[in-house]
Amino acid sequence: MKAPHEDQLLLIELLTLDQRESKLRHVRDSHPAHATLSELTARAQDLHRAAITQDAVISDIRREVTRFDDDAEKVRTRRSLQQGRLERNEVPLRDMSSMEHEIARMDQRLSDLEDAELETEERLEAAEGAARAMREEEAAIIRDAESTKAAFAQEISGVDEELRDVLSEREALAARIPGEVLAEYERSRRSNGALAVVEVRDGVPIGAGTDLSPMELDAIRRTPADQLYWTEDMGQIVVRTSAKS
């Protein structure tokens, strides 16, 4: 593929910018704040789910309290009615003993219901307290997460600013490279990453990760300057330079 040598030289600059971008993104993505935020978010979500489950428990206990209260009210109403009949002498003498026994049973039933209601109310209070504690802890964790985000944004602001500059510079540089040449570079970068371009300076490969055989170096030397050359093994673009230039 034909490509003016000056356009090929731009690929080295482009690769340098891409390498800088990659390093800056690594600094950003490997910041400890990400792990901290992930942990805090998971804890907050666990507490949120636990609080929702606790709300269901609270609803069940409240229904128990209501049931005990309703049953107790029915017993009170029945007892009041029967006690009133006794006090107004509306009960035949032969039925008084059984009526008194019924009232005594209702007194016991009412006592049992009141005890059960009291125990259930205590359970309700404990369940509501647990739900409040979960939501308070969740809120505290969310505040910690927001503080972590703010600290991360402050610490990484310089990296973000540099990254924006690199991206802007890359965009301007890429616009100067012919589309076909840029497409070949991007193809090589997808396969080879930071080794998309190999610089061969005065016949000598420059940089780490470059291992070209004498035979291939000779083929590079014999390739016209305005012709793109790709390495045989990895398909990297070779850009020839000179220390004298």
C-alpha positions in Angstrom: 0.0 0.0 0.0 1.4 3.4 -1.0 1.7 6.0 1.7 3.9 9.1 1.8 6.7 8.7 4.3 5.7 11.9 6.1 2.3 10.3 6.7 4.0 7.1 8.0 6.0 9.2 10.5 2.7 10.5 11.9 1.8 7.0 12.9 4.6 7.0 15.5 3.2 10.2 17.0 -0.2 8.6 17.0 1.0 5.5 18.7 2.7 7.6 21.3 -0.5 9.4 22.1 -2.4 6.1 22.2 0.1 4.7 24.6 -0.3 7.8 26.8 -4.0 7.4 26.7 -3.8 3.8 27.7 -1.5 4.6 30.6 -3.8 7.4 31.8 -6.9 5.2 31.6 -5.0 2.5 33.6 -4.2 5.0 36.3 -7.8 6.0 36.4 -9.3 2.5 36.2 -6.9 1.0 38.7 -7.5 3.6 41.4 -8.3 2.1 44.8 -11.5 4.1 45.0 -13.1 1.8 42.5 -12.7 -1.2 44.8 -13.9 0.9 47.8 -16.9 2.1 45.9 -17.8 -1.4 44.7 -17.6 -2.7 48.3 -19.7 0.2 49.7 -22.3 -0.2 47.0 -22.6 -3.9 47.6 -23.0 -3.3 51.3 -25.6 -0.6 50.8 -27.6 -2.9 48.4 -27.5 -5.8 50.9 -28.8 -3.5 53.6 -31.5 -2.1 51.3 -32.7 -5.6 50.5 -32.6 -6.6 54.1 -34.6 -3.6 55.1 -37.3 -4.5 52.5 -37.4 -8.0 53.9 -37.7 -6.6 57.4 -40.6 -4.4 56.3 -42.4 -7.5 55.3 -41.7 -9.0 58.7 -43.0 -5.9 60.3 -46.2 -6.0 58.3 -46.8 -9.6 59.4 -46.3 -8.7 63.0 -48.6 -5.7 62.8 -51.3 -8.0 61.4 -50.7 -10.2 64.4 -51.1 -7.2 66.8 -54.3 -6.2 65.0 -55.7 -9.7 65.2 -55.0 -10.0 68.9 -56.5 -6.6 69.5 -59.6 -7.4 67.5 -60.0 -10.8 69.4 -59.5 -9.0 72.7 -62.1 -6.4 71.9 -64.6 -9.1 71.0 -64.0 -10.8 74.3 -64.3 -7.5 76.2 -67.6 -6.8 74.4 -69.0 -10.2 75.2 -67.9 -10.0 78.8 -69.3 -6.6 79.3 -72.6 -7.8 77.9 -72.7 -10.9 80.2 -71.6 -9.0 83.2 -74.3 -6.4 82.6 -76.9 -9.1 82.5 -75.8 -10.4 85.8 -75.7 -7.0 87.4 -79.2 -6.3 86.1 -80.5 -9.6 87.4 -81.5 -10.6 83.8 -80.0 -14.1 84.2 -82.2 -16.9 85.6 -80.9 -18.3 88.9 -80.3 -21.7 87.3 -77.9 -20.1 84.7 -76.0 -17.8 87.0 -73.3 -20.3 87.9 -72.6 -21.2 84.2 -72.6 -17.4 83.4 -70.1 -16.8 86.1 -67.9 -19.6 84.8 -68.2 -18.1 81.3 -67.1 -14.7 82.6 -64.2 -16.3 84.4 -63.1 -18.1 81.1 -63.4 -14.8 79.2 -61.3 -13.1 81.9 -58.6 -15.8 81.3 -59.0 -15.6 77.6 -58.7 -11.8 77.7 -55.5 -12.1 79.9 -54.0 -14.5 77.4 -54.8 -12.3 74.5 -53.4 -9.2 76.2 -50.2 -11.1 77.1 -49.8 -12.3 73.5 -50.5 -8.8 72.2 -47.9 -7.3 74.5 -45.3 -9.9 73.5 -46.2 -9.2 69.8 -45.9 -5.5 70.3 -42.5 -6.0 71.8 -41.5 -8.1 68.8 -42.9 -5.3 66.6 -40.8 -2.7 68.4 -37.6 -4.8 68.0 -38.3 -5.4 64.3 -39.0 -1.7 63.6 -35.8 -0.9 65.5 -33.8 -3.3 63.4 -35.3 -1.8 60.2 -34.3 1.7 61.3 -30.8 0.5 62.1 -30.5 -1.0 58.6 -31.6 2.2 56.9 -29.4 4.4 59.1 -26.4 2.2 58.3 -27.4 2.2 54.6 -27.6 6.0 54.7 -24.2 6.2 56.4 -22.6 3.9 53.7 -24.1 6.0 51.0 -22.6 9.1 52.5 -19.2 7.3 52.7 -19.6 6.4 49.0 -20.3 10.0 48.1 -17.3 11.1 50.0 -15.1 8.5 48.3 -16.4 9.7 44.9 -15.6 13.3 45.7 -12.1 12.4 46.9 -11.6 10.3 43.8 -12.7 13.1 41.5 -10.3 15.5 43.2 -7.4 13.1 43.1 -7.9 12.1 39.5 -8.7 15.6 38.1 -5.2 16.1 36.8 -5.3 12.7 35.1 -8.7 13.5 33.5 -7.4 16.9 32.3 -4.3 15.3 30.7 -6.5 12.6 29.2 -8.8 15.2 27.6 -5.7 16.9 26.2 -4.4 13.7 24.8 -7.7 12.8 23.2 -8.0 16.3 21.7 -4.4 16.1 20.3 -5.0 12.6 18.9 -8.2 13.7 17.2 -6.3 16.6 15.5 -3.4 14.3 14.5 -5.7 11.6 13.2 -7.4 14.1 11.0 -4.0 14.8 9.2 -3.5 11.1 8.4 -5.1 9.7 5.1 -8.1 7.5 5.8 -6.6 4.4 4.3 -3.4 4.7 6.3 -5.3 5.4 9.5 -7.5 2.4 8.9 -4.4 0.1 8.6 -3.1 1.6 11.8 -6.3 0.9 13.6 -6.3 -2.7 12.3 -2.8 -3.2 13.6 -3.7 -1.6 16.9 -6.6 -4.0 17.4 -4.3 -6.9 17.0 -1.1 -5.6 18.6 -2.1 -2.9 21.0 0.8 -0.8 22.1 3.0 -2.6 19.5 0.9 -1.6 16.5 3.8 0.3 15.0 7.5 -0.8 14.9 10.0 2.0 14.5 13.1 0.9 12.6 15.8 3.6 12.9 18.6 3.3 10.5 17.9 -0.4 10.0 17.7 -1.1 13.8 14.3 -1.9 15.5 13.5 0.5 18.4 11.6 -0.3 21.5 10.7 -3.3 23.5 8.7 -6.3 22.1 10.4 -6.0 18.7 12.2 -9.0 17.3 12.8 -8.8 13.6 15.0 -11.3 11.8 18.0 -10.1 9.6 16.1 -11.4 6.6 13.0 -9.3 7.4 15.2 -6.2 8.2 16.7 -6.6 4.7 13.2 -6.8 3.2 12.3 -3.6 5.1 15.4 -1.9 3.8 14.6 -2.8 0.2 10.9 -1.6 0.5 10.4 1.8 -1.1 10.0 4.6 1.4 6.5 5.4 0.2 5.3 1.8 0.7 3.8 0.6 3.9 5.4 -2.5 5.3 3.8 -5.0 7.8 5.9 -7.5 9.8 5.4 -11.1 8.7 4.6 -12.7 12.1 2.4 -10.1 13.7 1.2 -7.7 11.0 2.7 -4.6 12.7 3.3 -1.5 10.6 6.9 -0.7 10.2 7.9 3.0 10.1 11.5 3.7 9.0 13.3 6.7 10.6 16.8 8.1 10.7 18.8 9.5 13.5 20.0 12.2 11.2 16.6 13.5 10.4 
